[in-house]
Amino acid sequence: MPASAVLGCGAALPPRTVTNEELGATLDVAPAAIAERTGITRRHWVVPGLGPSDLGREASEAALAAAGLGPDDIDLIVFATMTPDIAFPGSGCFLQEKLGCRTIGAIDVRAQCAGFVFALATADRFVRAGAAGRVLVVGAEVHSTALDRTPRGAAVTPRFGDGAGALVLGAGPTPGVLATVLHTDPTDYERFWCEFPSSRHFPARMEMEHYERGQHHYVLDAAALDRQAAPVLEDTVREVLAAAGLGLDAVDLCIAHYLDPRVARRAAVAAGMPDERVVVPGETMGHVACGGIPMALAGALETGRIGRGAVVCCVVFGAGISWAGAVLRL
């Protein structure tokens, strides 16, 4: 059975940086209060008209270049997002057209914030089964166009950013994906969800009353999620390392991804990871859901914080309620 190796990584951030000062003026809240509530000081938002497949294209081109490959070398696209370009077809189809790939398979994965690790596990199984030689795995989000930019959104809107990350998996002599663990518990999923537009609502998927009540914006019970996320992320570090047969000392970098970067960092440290080996994507770019982990991975490689052969433990918790972990050897 072939192993799946990590061949290349890439990331894309919109050039526009949105500070707490800018948001504070819009949301009628002090910039310091935003930082205290969210642990985030800035995020990146797209200009109107761009979707996750646009950011995914940029990240994918960087990942393919790092792997020394082109679009024609890819056998499958697995695209993770909770903010698709349109209702259907999936963003993977949009990305395929923008890259100019062959008529390969292109599928979307919907596991919200944990989506990239779910997509990575899917791609890994395709490679190990011999069903695909090289798979492009993409996590991309455009949250900004769905956010409430009035004072009503002050508790939620500052948390989110836009961006994309990509990774190329391919058959290799040694495994790059050492372990993945996937979990979903739908109990109390309303703690973090977006209800409208809704296909179960007839005759219109969203009516004016839903719009006026803001039911097309994200709903978030941050306090309840924090209480659940902290122990789950801590346990997931231990679970995925045990699945990989590795101890904490073998890990060169831990990427912990959650809505509140402070909760994510504390959980990783509580699991035994030294603070200097922990990276939390949201601290510098807001919560990018499916994009956070691959963006952090690409950034760590680009800056030289880690190199080829490094072992990276990734854990994530988000809507669904879903959480996941992965251990990679680059």
DRENVO-205620 format. One line per field, with one value per residue: residue number from 1; x, y, z of N, C-alpha, C in turn. Coordinates in pm, whole numbers, padded with zeros to 5 digits. Atoms other than C-alpha are relative to their C-alpha. Layout:
N
pos	[NUM|...]
n_px	[X|...]
n_py	[Y|...]
n_pz	[Z|...]
ca_px	[X|...]
ca_py	[Y|...]
ca_pz	[Z|...]
c_px	[X|...]
c_py	[Y|...]
c_pz	[Z|...]
//
This chain:
330
pos	[1|2|3|4|5|6|7|8|9|10|11|12|13|14|15|16|17|18|19|20|21|22|23|24|25|26|27|28|29|30|31|32|33|34|35|36|37|38|39|40|41|42|43|44|45|46|47|48|49|50|51|52|53|54|55|56|57|58|59|60|61|62|63|64|65|66|67|68|69|70|71|72|73|74|75|76|77|78|79|80|81|82|83|84|85|86|87|88|89|90|91|92|93|94|95|96|97|98|99|100|101|102|103|104|105|106|107|108|109|110|111|112|113|114|115|116|117|118|119|120|121|122|123|124|125|126|127|128|129|130|131|132|133|134|135|136|137|138|139|140|141|142|143|144|145|146|147|148|149|150|151|152|153|154|155|156|157|158|159|160|161|162|163|164|165|166|167|168|169|170|171|172|173|174|175|176|177|178|179|180|181|182|183|184|185|186|187|188|189|190|191|192|193|194|195|196|197|198|199|200|201|202|203|204|205|206|207|208|209|210|211|212|213|214|215|216|217|218|219|220|221|222|223|224|225|226|227|228|229|230|231|232|233|234|235|236|237|238|239|240|241|242|243|244|245|246|247|248|249|250|251|252|253|254|255|256|257|258|259|260|261|262|263|264|265|266|267|268|269|270|271|272|273|274|275|276|277|278|279|280|281|282|283|284|285|286|287|288|289|290|291|292|293|294|295|296|297|298|299|300|301|302|303|304|305|306|307|308|309|310|311|312|313|314|315|316|317|318|319|320|321|322|323|324|325|326|327|328|329|330]
n_px	[00085|-00084|00015|00028|-00101|00032|-00088|-00011|00101|00013|00101|00040|00071|00037|-00091|00062|-00002|00105|-00044|00105|00039|00096|00123|00061|00079|00119|00082|00027|-00061|-00140|-00097|-00054|00103|-00002|-00116|00024|00105|-00030|-00141|-00041|-00023|00017|00041|-00003|00128|-00009|00081|00123|-00007|-00088|00050|-00107|-00077|-00102|-00110|-00050|-00086|-00131|-00067|-00030|-00114|-00120|-00027|-00047|-00135|-00088|-00013|-00058|00104|00096|00139|00023|-00056|00091|00100|00122|00007|00090|00012|00072|00045|00134|00050|-00018|00021|00144|00066|-00060|-00086|-00094|-00116|-00103|00022|-00047|-00147|-00048|00005|-00094|-00135|-00015|-00030|00070|00133|-00016|00104|-00012|00105|-00001|00018|00065|-00014|-00019|-00135|-00085|00011|-00126|-00052|00088|-00040|-00132|00021|00059|-00104|-00096|00054|-00007|-00138|-00041|00074|-00045|00104|-00048|-00144|-00025|00127|-00008|00090|00012|00091|00012|00120|00031|00098|00032|00124|00115|-00005|00084|-00090|00068|-00028|00056|-00099|-00126|-00056|-00034|-00067|-00145|-00074|-00018|-00079|00003|-00131|-00001|-00123|00006|-00103|00000|-00036|-00031|-00057|-00143|-00055|00021|00127|00003|00115|-00026|00126|00109|00117|00112|00113|00111|00108|00097|00074|-00011|-00070|00041|-00098|-00077|00063|00062|00125|00058|00111|00020|00076|00117|00103|00079|-00039|-00127|-00105|-00013|00098|-00043|-00003|-00126|-00106|00007|-00045|-00141|-00019|-00094|-00134|-00045|00041|-00111|-00001|-00143|-00032|00028|-00098|-00131|-00002|-00007|-00118|-00128|-00040|00000|-00126|-00105|00009|-00027|-00146|-00045|00059|-00059|-00138|00005|00032|-00122|-00106|-00104|00012|-00010|-00136|-00022|00072|-00074|00093|00141|00092|00127|00088|00132|00051|-00074|-00139|-00052|00047|-00077|-00137|00002|00030|-00120|-00098|00050|-00026|-00141|-00084|-00066|00064|-00078|00024|00143|00043|00146|00021|00089|-00063|-00048|00083|00138|00037|00021|00066|-00073|-00129|-00098|-00109|-00097|-00068|-00104|-00102|-00077|-00076|-00112|-00101|-00056|-00086|-00110|00022|-00016|-00050|00032|-00023|00061|00126|00095|00127|00104|00129|00096|00134|00089|00143|00037|-00133|-00100|-00140|-00085|-00144|-00085|-00144|-00065|-00146|-00015]
n_py	[-00119|-00120|-00102|-00134|-00097|-00142|-00044|-00145|-00078|-00139|-00078|-00127|-00095|-00123|-00108|-00097|00030|-00070|-00012|-00020|-00141|-00015|00071|-00065|-00113|00053|00080|-00082|00064|-00043|00097|00080|00097|00107|00085|00072|00099|00100|00036|-00028|-00143|-00032|00108|-00039|00018|-00015|-00103|00064|00070|00117|00113|00086|00064|-00095|00011|00136|00007|-00057|00092|00123|-00026|-00002|00137|00075|-00046|00056|00142|00017|00061|-00087|00046|00127|00111|00030|00102|-00022|-00120|00007|-00142|-00018|-00137|-00020|-00121|00028|-00111|-00004|00117|00112|00112|-00025|-00087|00080|-00013|-00133|00002|00082|-00081|-00110|00055|00063|00142|00096|00035|00086|-00023|-00117|00014|-00089|00059|-00095|00030|-00131|-00039|00119|00053|00032|00128|00100|00010|00063|00142|00054|00008|00102|00132|00018|00030|00129|00105|00005|-00056|-00129|-00015|-00131|-00065|-00138|-00021|-00146|-00056|-00143|-00064|-00143|-00026|-00141|-00039|00053|-00053|-00114|-00114|-00098|00029|00129|00104|-00032|00114|00108|-00045|-00020|00125|00074|-00051|00072|00052|00135|00078|00119|00101|00106|00134|00091|00128|-00009|00117|-00012|-00070|-00137|-00006|00109|00037|-00098|00037|-00084|00012|-00095|00017|-00102|-00053|-00145|-00062|-00141|-00089|-00067|00039|-00103|00069|-00036|00066|00138|00078|00061|-00103|-00014|00009|-00066|00048|-00103|-00105|-00129|00003|00063|-00098|-00111|00049|00034|00145|00043|-00020|00106|00001|00057|-00002|00016|00050|00144|00067|-00003|00103|00131|00011|00010|00138|00085|-00023|00062|00145|00035|00006|00130|00108|00014|00043|00144|00069|-00002|00070|-00098|-00078|-00145|-00040|00020|-00104|-00125|-00113|00033|-00103|00012|-00089|-00018|-00137|-00085|00050|00019|00131|00100|00007|00059|00144|00069|-00002|00090|00137|00028|-00063|-00125|-00116|-00047|00089|-00009|-00106|-00017|-00088|-00113|-00112|-00102|-00017|00033|00140|00027|00131|00103|-00047|-00032|00097|-00001|-00129|00001|00096|-00064|-00111|00052|00046|-00115|-00078|00084|00047|00144|00038|00135|00100|-00041|00063|-00104|00046|-00099|00027|-00104|00017|-00102|00023|00135|-00045|00091|-00023|00095|-00013|00063|-00006|00000|-00010|-00078]
n_pz	[00000|00002|-00105|00053|-00042|00019|00109|00004|-00072|00043|-00070|00061|-00084|00068|-00040|-00090|-00143|-00075|-00139|-00100|00003|00109|-00036|-00114|00047|00069|-00091|-00119|-00116|-00012|00051|-00111|-00039|00100|-00029|-00126|00019|00103|00010|00138|00024|00142|00088|00141|00069|00145|00065|00049|00129|-00007|-00076|-00051|00107|00046|-00095|00013|00120|-00034|-00090|00074|00088|-00084|-00043|00117|00028|-00103|00028|00133|00081|00064|-00013|00070|-00078|-00110|00032|-00076|-00083|-00116|-00040|-00127|-00026|-00055|00064|00142|00094|00023|-00059|00071|-00042|-00107|00026|00067|00144|00037|-00006|00110|00122|-00008|00014|00130|-00017|00084|-00051|-00116|-00100|-00089|-00100|-00115|-00132|-00089|-00142|-00061|-00041|00005|00136|00068|-00046|00061|00140|00001|-00024|00123|00102|-00043|00029|00144|00039|-00055|00070|00139|00087|00051|-00021|-00062|-00036|-00047|-00113|-00016|-00097|00033|-00052|00007|-00105|-00018|00067|-00076|-00136|-00036|-00022|-00086|-00141|-00037|00026|-00069|-00072|00093|00123|-00007|-00013|00125|00110|00127|00041|00055|-00006|00084|-00022|00101|-00047|00108|-00038|-00028|-00068|-00144|-00024|-00048|-00090|-00095|-00065|-00008|-00080|00038|-00092|00006|-00097|00040|-00114|-00019|00114|00014|-00065|00106|00126|00083|00032|00129|00068|-00041|00098|-00064|-00017|00123|00141|00027|-00092|-00102|00017|-00052|-00145|-00040|00030|-00095|-00130|00011|-00008|00104|-00056|-00090|-00140|-00075|-00146|-00020|-00133|-00002|00086|-00066|-00105|00064|00086|-00073|-00031|00119|00072|-00079|00018|00139|00013|-00051|00080|00133|-00018|-00030|00125|00081|-00072|-00031|-00122|00014|00034|00143|00074|00022|00002|-00022|00050|-00071|00075|-00060|00008|-00092|00002|-00136|-00042|00075|-00052|-00134|00011|00047|-00109|-00103|00046|-00017|00102|-00041|00063|00115|00114|00033|00092|00001|00116|-00022|-00068|00094|00120|-00027|00020|00142|00007|00074|00049|-00103|-00016|00111|00008|-00102|00044|00107|-00058|-00078|00096|00072|-00088|-00049|-00137|00014|00131|00043|-00105|-00126|-00039|-00036|-00055|00026|-00065|00034|-00057|00055|00018|00040|-00046|00052|-00034|00071|-00018|00099|-00021|00131|00013|00123]
ca_px	[00000|00153|00212|00093|00373|00339|00480|00412|00222|00091|-00121|-00306|-00418|-00620|-00407|-00660|-00590|-00883|-00774|-00972|-00970|-01149|-01398|-01457|-01581|-01824|-01947|-01959|-01725|-01382|-01084|-00947|-01278|-01259|-00911|-01016|-01322|-01163|-00785|-00755|-00611|-00637|-00778|-00777|-01090|-01139|-01261|-01621|-01655|-01397|-01491|-01300|-01206|-01021|-00813|-00785|-00640|-00361|-00282|-00294|-00054|00192|00157|00200|00508|00658|00596|00745|00415|00153|-00228|-00208|-00020|-00316|-00553|-00810|-00916|-01061|-01186|-01286|-01496|-01794|-01840|-01880|-01872|-02237|-02496|-02381|-02173|-01902|-01604|-01380|-01538|-01469|-01109|-01063|-01170|-00950|-00643|-00711|-00694|-00791|-01138|-01042|-01270|-01334|-01523|-01617|-01594|-01826|-01697|-01678|-01374|-01242|-01296|-00933|-00835|-01143|-01035|-00676|-00795|-01006|-00713|-00480|-00712|-00735|-00357|-00304|-00570|-00391|-00698|-00508|-00139|-00148|-00428|-00467|-00619|-00749|-00905|-01043|-01293|-01453|-01627|-01634|-01931|-02152|-02075|-02305|-02124|-02366|-02338|-02554|-02255|-01998|-01955|-01910|-01786|-01436|-01344|-01339|-01095|-01062|-00784|-00680|-00422|-00336|-00135|-00035|-00036|00126|00237|00582|00816|00759|00433|00365|00024|00106|-00241|-00578|-00870|-01215|-01510|-01853|-02109|-02424|-02557|-02627|-02502|-02696|-02411|-02238|-02444|-02596|-02964|-03058|-03086|-03233|-03345|-03588|-03777|-04055|-04162|-03858|-03527|-03515|-03786|-03767|-03846|-03541|-03325|-03447|-03377|-03026|-03077|-02854|-02557|-02350|-02488|-02225|-02241|-01874|-01876|-02037|-01805|-01496|-01590|-01631|-01335|-01064|-01072|-01154|-00854|-00631|-00756|-00724|-00352|-00303|-00538|-00381|-00025|-00117|-00266|00064|00265|00456|00524|00527|00905|00876|00663|00842|00532|00172|-00092|-00398|-00699|-01013|-01231|-01053|-00675|-00615|-00827|-00644|-00302|-00391|-00530|-00215|00007|-00217|-00167|00206|00325|00588|00446|00732|00632|00265|00124|-00230|-00339|-00613|-00372|-00255|-00530|-00857|-01045|-01027|-01203|-01090|-00797|-00627|-00425|-00282|-00206|-00014|00169|00273|00379|00596|00773|00818|00970|01201|01042|01020|01174|01150|01129|00957|00670|00362|00060|-00258|-00577|-00897|-01242|-01543|-01900|-02080|-01977|-01671|-01312|-01014|-00642|-00363|00005|00220|00583|00685]
ca_py	[00000|00338|00608|00966|01221|01598|01737|02110|02377|02723|03003|03315|03618|03909|04226|04429|04427|04519|04647|04663|05041|05020|04763|04948|05253|05039|04819|05098|04920|05017|04852|04739|04569|04377|04250|04157|03972|03785|03776|03912|04245|04221|04010|04011|04061|04030|04302|04239|03989|03732|03387|03109|02949|03269|03256|02879|02924|03147|02907|02608|02766|02827|02468|02324|02540|02421|02063|02125|02030|02181|02154|01863|01657|01650|01350|01480|01804|01799|02146|02226|02534|02652|02958|02819|03051|02969|02712|02467|02343|02311|02541|02253|02278|02652|02594|02321|02559|02841|02618|02462|02105|01800|01649|01494|01459|01770|01735|01966|01870|02039|01995|02366|02475|02117|02078|02088|01794|01601|01680|01579|01245|01192|01268|01046|00751|00806|00803|00505|00307|00376|00559|00887|00958|01327|01510|01885|01956|02311|02496|02842|03086|03420|03498|03875|03890|03700|03909|04159|04493|04674|04700|04387|04188|04324|03993|03780|03980|04071|03704|03612|03657|03547|03335|03003|02731|02433|02114|01859|01494|01231|00871|00842|00590|00723|00842|01212|01170|00968|00976|01151|01146|01282|01353|01515|01560|01735|01799|02172|02254|02582|02713|02799|02800|03002|02919|03101|03070|02726|02462|02325|02655|02687|02860|03088|02982|03314|03571|03936|03860|03631|03897|04172|03954|03886|03510|03497|03598|03368|03280|03206|03116|03177|03107|02764|02674|02779|02548|02257|02334|02363|02004|01856|02019|01907|01548|01555|01635|01323|01111|01187|01150|00811|00713|00810|00624|00939|01130|01503|01518|01407|01710|02007|02224|02210|02406|02461|02614|02753|03066|03208|03179|03208|02900|02707|02797|02713|02375|02281|02384|02195|01883|01915|02111|02376|02721|02805|02510|02614|02815|02954|03091|03318|03535|03717|03671|03601|03274|03143|02812|02563|02782|02828|02506|02493|02865|02824|02523|02710|03012|02804|02648|02981|03152|02859|02787|02425|02238|01913|01616|01814|01652|01873|01802|01982|02004|02195|02247|02419|02417|02090|02043|01888|01846|01667|01608|01518|01437|01515|01449|01707]
ca_pz	[00000|-00099|00160|00115|00133|00170|-00156|-00117|00076|-00011|00132|00025|00226|00088|00087|00286|00661|00887|01228|01549|01517|01181|01306|01630|01444|01241|01525|01787|02026|02159|01983|02320|02397|02070|02154|02507|02386|02093|02139|01783|01673|01295|01014|00632|00423|00047|-00184|-00298|-00581|-00470|-00346|-00169|-00501|-00597|-00280|-00322|-00670|-00536|-00252|-00486|-00733|-00449|-00325|-00674|-00731|-00400|-00513|-00858|-01019|-01245|-01262|-01508|-01248|-01008|-01001|-00753|-00580|-00228|-00131|00228|00298|00502|00278|-00077|-00379|-00457|-00344|-00612|-00784|-00523|-00490|-00598|-00944|-00956|-00850|-01109|-01386|-01258|-01239|-01578|-01449|-01651|-01606|-01275|-00974|-00766|-00441|-00155|00213|00462|00815|00895|01097|01106|00732|00625|00845|00724|00365|00441|00580|00267|00036|00239|00194|-00181|-00210|00020|-00168|-00497|-00632|-00685|-00731|-00635|-00456|-00410|-00068|-00021|00271|00187|00333|00257|00585|00550|00312|00561|00868|01039|01020|01251|01631|01650|01520|01766|01950|01637|01337|01467|01505|01137|00852|00490|00342|00193|00231|00014|00039|-00225|-00119|-00335|-00325|-00170|-00011|00341|00497|00541|00702|01014|01169|01156|01399|01315|01546|01529|01806|01676|02027|02069|01719|01745|01959|01631|01313|01030|00971|00651|00353|00427|00177|00435|00439|00181|-00038|-00013|00140|00325|00379|00476|00840|00863|00699|00931|01236|01107|01083|00774|00994|01214|01558|01820|02188|02252|02625|02582|02294|02490|02777|02538|02310|02575|02709|02368|02199|02483|02453|02074|02096|02304|02091|01755|01886|02032|01696|01532|01794|01891|02210|02269|02232|01868|01772|01618|01588|01713|01519|01739|01562|01725|01725|02030|01981|02355|02425|02152|02287|02646|02540|02348|02639|02884|02669|02729|02424|02506|02434|02196|01975|01950|01658|01671|01330|01464|01660|01347|01088|01264|01238|00881|00959|00691|00588|00923|00951|00596|00608|00933|00791|00478|00685|00917|00617|00439|00742|00818|01154|01041|00750|00563|00797|01071|01259|01294|01515|01406|01616|01546|01700|01544|01423|01379|01653|01484|01589|01441|01461|01222|01256|00951|00866|00607]
c_px	[00089|-00027|-00029|00099|-00049|00101|00019|-00114|-00003|-00112|-00029|-00078|-00041|00089|-00059|00005|-00104|00039|-00120|-00048|-00105|-00133|-00073|-00089|-00129|-00097|-00036|00049|00148|00094|00057|-00100|-00007|00114|-00022|-00101|00045|00143|00059|00014|-00018|-00043|00006|-00134|00018|-00072|-00124|00020|00089|-00064|00114|00079|00106|00122|00062|00090|00140|00079|00042|00119|00130|00037|00054|00143|00099|00025|00066|-00097|-00086|-00140|-00026|00053|-00092|-00108|-00133|00012|-00099|00000|-00085|-00037|-00135|-00065|00012|-00032|-00148|-00060|00051|00026|00101|00117|00114|-00013|00049|00153|00058|00004|00105|00145|00024|00039|-00072|-00137|00012|-00118|00030|-00115|00017|-00022|-00058|00011|00037|00146|00098|00013|00132|00054|-00088|00039|00136|-00013|-00060|00107|00102|-00050|-00005|00140|00040|-00073|00046|-00101|00039|00149|00035|-00134|00029|-00107|-00001|-00098|-00008|-00132|-00006|-00114|-00056|-00134|-00124|-00014|-00089|00091|-00072|00034|-00057|00103|00129|00065|00053|00091|00152|00083|00048|00084|-00017|00140|-00011|00136|-00018|00120|-00014|00047|00029|00062|00151|00048|-00022|-00125|00019|-00116|00013|-00126|-00100|-00108|-00110|-00117|-00106|-00103|-00104|-00082|00025|00076|-00039|00092|00081|-00059|-00048|-00124|-00053|00106|-00006|-00086|-00122|-00113|-00068|-00110|00129|00103|00034|-00102|00046|00007|00129|00117|00002|00045|00148|00029|00086|00144|00033|-00057|00106|-00020|00144|00035|-00022|00101|00137|00010|00012|00133|00127|00037|00005|00129|00117|00002|00037|00150|00050|-00049|00072|00148|00007|-00029|00122|00115|00116|-00027|00014|00137|00028|-00059|00084|-00090|-00141|-00083|-00136|-00096|-00139|-00037|00075|00143|00057|-00042|00081|00140|00004|-00024|00123|00106|-00044|00022|00146|00092|00066|-00057|00075|-00017|-00147|-00024|-00152|-00034|-00081|00064|00035|-00091|-00147|-00028|-00037|-00055|00086|00139|00109|00118|00095|00072|00113|00114|00089|00086|00120|00112|00068|00097|00118|-00018|00007|00052|-00043|00042|-00063|-00132|-00092|-00129|-00103|-00129|-00093|-00135|-00090|-00142|-00025|-00077|00102|00138|00084|00146|00074|00145|00066|00150|00027|00118]
c_py	[00125|00091|00134|00099|00142|00056|00152|00068|00142|00070|00128|00082|00121|00115|00097|-00049|00086|-00001|00012|00145|00024|-00066|00068|00115|-00047|-00067|00074|-00069|00040|-00107|-00089|-00106|-00115|-00096|-00082|-00112|-00115|-00050|00029|00150|00041|-00126|00053|-00031|00026|00127|-00070|-00064|-00122|-00108|-00087|-00069|00092|-00004|-00140|-00017|00052|-00092|-00127|00018|00002|-00142|-00085|00041|-00058|-00148|-00026|-00064|00107|-00056|-00135|-00120|-00047|-00099|00022|00131|-00026|00139|00009|00146|-00004|00124|-00016|00120|00022|-00126|-00130|00045|00043|00088|-00077|00006|00135|00004|-00079|00081|00109|-00046|-00058|-00146|-00083|-00031|-00106|00021|00123|-00005|00102|-00081|00107|-00052|00126|00022|-00117|-00055|-00036|-00135|-00114|-00020|-00069|-00151|-00068|-00019|-00108|-00139|-00028|-00040|-00139|-00117|-00016|00056|00136|00010|00130|00069|00141|00020|00149|00032|00150|00054|00147|00023|00142|00040|-00050|00062|00123|00116|00115|-00032|-00133|-00114|00016|-00119|-00109|00046|00015|-00129|-00058|00073|-00086|-00051|-00142|-00063|-00126|-00090|-00104|-00129|-00087|-00127|00014|-00121|00002|00082|00143|00023|-00120|-00045|00113|-00056|00101|-00025|00104|-00037|00109|00057|00151|00068|00146|00096|00078|-00047|00122|-00065|00025|00055|-00149|-00074|-00065|00100|00026|00103|00073|-00048|00104|00109|00127|-00001|-00064|00097|00111|-00041|-00041|-00149|-00056|00026|-00113|00022|-00075|00019|-00028|-00061|-00151|-00077|-00006|-00111|-00140|-00018|-00026|-00144|-00090|00017|-00064|-00152|-00042|-00002|-00137|-00114|-00019|-00040|-00149|-00081|-00007|-00076|00090|00065|00148|00045|-00012|00113|00127|00122|-00054|00119|-00025|00106|00001|00148|00097|-00051|-00024|-00136|-00110|-00015|-00065|-00151|-00078|-00008|-00096|-00147|-00038|00060|00126|00119|00047|-00089|00001|00119|00002|00099|00125|00120|00113|00022|-00029|-00147|-00021|-00141|-00100|00044|00011|-00095|-00001|00132|00007|-00093|00061|00114|-00047|-00051|00119|00080|-00080|-00046|-00152|-00028|-00141|-00101|00034|-00075|00108|-00067|00112|-00043|00117|-00036|00108|-00048|-00143|-00078|-00104|00037|-00111|00025|-00073|00013|-00019|-00006|00063|-00050]
c_pz	[00000|00118|-00066|00060|-00026|-00099|-00004|00072|-00055|00074|-00076|00101|-00083|00046|00101|00144|00071|00147|00094|00003|-00109|00035|00114|-00040|-00066|00096|00128|00128|00003|-00054|00110|00044|-00099|00028|00126|-00019|-00089|00000|-00136|-00019|-00146|-00075|-00143|-00064|-00149|-00045|-00055|-00137|00000|00087|00048|-00110|-00058|00091|-00008|-00120|00033|00092|-00071|-00092|00078|00044|-00115|-00036|00100|-00025|-00135|-00097|-00066|00013|-00068|00076|00112|-00046|00070|00078|00113|00062|00126|00018|00069|-00060|-00152|-00088|-00027|00061|-00064|-00143|00105|-00041|-00065|-00151|-00051|-00003|-00116|-00130|00003|-00012|-00139|00010|-00106|00060|00109|00095|00083|00097|00111|00128|00090|00143|00076|00041|-00005|-00141|-00065|00045|-00053|-00147|-00014|00021|-00123|-00108|00033|-00035|-00149|-00044|00047|-00066|-00145|-00098|-00057|00030|00071|00021|00050|00107|00033|00111|-00023|00050|-00042|00099|-00007|-00062|00072|00138|00017|00038|00070|00145|00048|-00015|00078|00068|-00093|-00113|00014|00003|-00133|-00104|-00123|-00033|-00052|00021|-00083|00027|-00111|00065|-00120|00051|00016|00077|00151|00027|00047|00093|00094|00071|-00016|00090|-00029|00094|-00031|00105|-00028|00115|00014|-00114|-00019|00073|-00103|-00133|-00075|-00063|-00141|-00095|00032|-00101|00061|00020|-00133|00022|-00035|00102|00107|-00030|00070|00153|00052|-00022|00104|00139|-00002|00005|-00113|00044|00097|00141|00078|00149|00041|00135|00009|-00084|00066|00104|-00060|-00074|00079|00034|-00122|-00080|00074|-00019|-00142|-00029|00043|-00088|-00132|00009|00034|-00125|-00091|00065|00037|00135|-00028|-00046|-00149|-00084|-00009|00005|00023|-00049|00064|-00054|00063|-00008|00090|00007|00138|00055|-00068|00055|00138|-00005|-00046|00108|00111|-00038|00010|-00105|00056|-00078|-00124|-00123|-00043|-00093|-00001|-00112|00029|00064|-00096|-00120|00023|-00029|-00147|-00021|-00077|-00046|00104|00008|-00119|-00016|00102|-00038|-00107|00054|00078|-00091|-00067|00086|00055|00143|00007|-00140|-00034|00106|00132|00023|00055|00049|-00018|00071|-00025|00059|-00060|-00016|-00044|00106|-00044|00050|-00062|00034|-00110|00043|-00135|00017|-00137|-00085]
//
